[in-house]
């Protein structure tokens, strides 16, 4: 039996964020999701927020705190991609991805940390990617932002680890979402050939790891990177 917590998931209106929200609701947590548009799953509180804007984040947190109490588990999931090769990548294409994926995570974690310290409890779960450490052509901006989350989680662990606060990173591989379904068949086959498990992940398999990290059994795990990639990035 897991202790019921107040959870906030950024970008919880689709894909992995939505699946994590569904799973944590099923676990008995009070779940809120941020979204720029769309809604989280039934039973979750959806709040509007733009993670590139600290004032917008503060307003979203204030709304969730008023309804559910202080946030105890933060899932930093919101992210964007703007894929293109280095020599074609504009500075804006680089900095906008960093601002959303990395600085956006900084903004939400900083806002959540106040409540964590007051309550002497906190779980930060960051969604990275296998390409953060494995690399991927055309994704210098995205892979840089995702690799940075590892240093972020580990530094946060050293700063706040003595206060019953953990920070961990989930690094999914290729996941079956609308985005991978839209890839040309030939490209999908090429990706599958490189994955030892010979299939893409289900979003529920990422959500299962988030469920574990948010639960009571994960209290002594911090600064970890947990790959959910079917063996694709082994050792990276």
N, C-alpha and C positions, 0 to 999 in steps of 0.2 A: 504493500500500500504506500503510494507516494503522497507526501504532504502537498496539499493544494496550495498553489502559489499564484500570484498575479504575474502574468506574462505579457510582454509586448513584442510583437514580431513586425519588423519593418518589411514593407513590400509583401504583405500577406494576402493580396487579392488574386494571385495566380501562381501556378507552378509550384516550386519547392516551398515557398513561404506559405501558400494556401494549404499544402499537405501537412506542413508542420503545425499550422493552426488547428487543423482537423484532429491530428493525433494528440496534441496537448489538451484540447477540449475533451477528447475521449479519456485522457488520463485524469480528468477531474480538475484541471486548472482553470482559473479565470483568464480568458484570453482576449487581448485586444490586438488589432492589426492596424498598421498605417498603410494608406494607399493614396496615390494621387487621383486615381479613378477606380471604379469598380468596388466590390465588396469582398470582405472575408467570408469564411463559411458561416452557416447558420449557427447561432450561439456565441459567435465572437462579436466584440464591439469594434466597429470600423471607424477609425478617425482619419481625417484628412491631414496629410503632412507632406512636406517637400524636404527631403533630407539634405538638400543643398542650402537650406535656410534655417539657421539656429532658432529664430523667433517662432517659426512654424513648428519646429520640433518641441520647443518649450510649451507651446499651446496644446499640442497633442498629448504630451505627458501630463499636463495639468488636467486635461479632460479625463484621461484614463484614471489618474489618481483620485479624482472626485468620485468616479463611479465604482472603482474596484480597490482603491487603496494603493499604497506605494508599490511600484514595480519591483519585483524580486528577480525575475528572469528576463533578460533581454536577448532576443535573437536578431542579430544584425544581418539581414538577408538582402535588403534592397540593393540592386546593382544594375549597371547598364554595360553594353558593349558598343564599341565603334571600331569595328575591325578594318584594318588596312595595313599594308606593309609600311615599314619605317619610313622609307624614302618618299612615300606618298602621304604620310600622316601629318596633318596640320598640328600646330601647337594646341589649338582649341580641342581637337579630337583627343589629344593626350590629356590635357589638363581637366577637361570635363569628365572624363572617366575616372580620373584620380579624385576629383572633387566629390563625385557621387559615391564611389565604392570605398575609398579610403577616408577622405575627410568627412564624408557623411557618417561613417562608422564612428569616427572621433566625436562628432557632435552628439550622436545619440548615447554613446557610452559615457561621455562626460556628464550629460544631463541625468543619466540613470545612476551614476556613481554617488550622487548626493544622497539618494534614498537608500542605496546599498549600505553606505557608511552609517546612516542613522539607524537602520534596522539590523546592522551587523550581519547581513546576509546578502549574497548576490551571485547570480550566475550570468556570465556573458558567453553567448554562443555565436561565433562568427562564421558566416558561410564564405569559404574561400573557394578554391577550385584546384583540380589536379594540375592545371596549366600554370598555377602560381609557382610551382617548383619544377615542373616538367618542361614548361615552355611550350609555345605554340606560335608558328609563323602567322603574322598578321595581327597578333594580339599583344604587342609590347605594352600598350597602355593598360589593358585588362590584366595581363599576367603580373605586371609590376604592382598594380593595386591589390591583387589577391595575395602575392608573396608578402607584401608589407603587413598584412593582417597577422602573420605568424610572429613577427617581431613585436607587433602591437600587443597581442595576447600574452606574450612572454614577459614583456616589460610591465604590463598591467598586473600580472601574477606576482611579480617581484614587489610591486608597489603596494598591492592590496591583499595579497594572499594571507596575511596574518589576521584579516578581519572577516574570515569565513566567506571570502569572495573568490570565485574561480573564473577563469577565462580560457576558453578552449576554441579550437578551430576545426570545422568539418570541411574536408576537401573532396567534394563530389567529382566523379569523372563525368562521362557522358550520361545524361539522364533523359529518359523518355518524356519529352515535353512537346508542346506545339512547335518549339523552335527546332528541335532535332527532327521532328516529323516533316518539317518543311525542307529539309536538306535533300538534294538530289540522291536518288537510290545508289548511284555509283559511289558518292561520297560517304553515305551511310555504311556501305559494305567495306570501304577502306578503313573507316574508324573501327568497325566491328572486328576486322582482322587484327587490329593492334591490341585488342582487349582480351586478356586470358580467359575471362568469364564468357566471352563470345556473345555478349548481349549488353544492351544499355541498362542502366539502373532504373528502377521504378521510383517515383517521388516518395512513395511510402517507406522505401529503404533508407532514404536520407532522413525522413521524419522520425524513424525508429531510433536513430543515433541521437537526434536532438532530444527525444523523449528521455533517453538514458541520461544524457548530460544534465537535463533539467531536474532529474529525479534524485531521490535521497542517496542512491547507491554510488553516485559520482562525486561525492563531497571531497574526496582526496585526489581528484584528477584535475590538474590545472596546467596550462601552458602546453597542452597536448595538441597534436595535429592528427585527426582521425580521418584516414582516407576511406572513401566509399566509392571505389572506382573499378571494382572487379579485377584488381591487380595491375591496372594500366601503369601506374606511376611508381611501382615498387622501389623503395629505397630513396625516392626523391624527397 
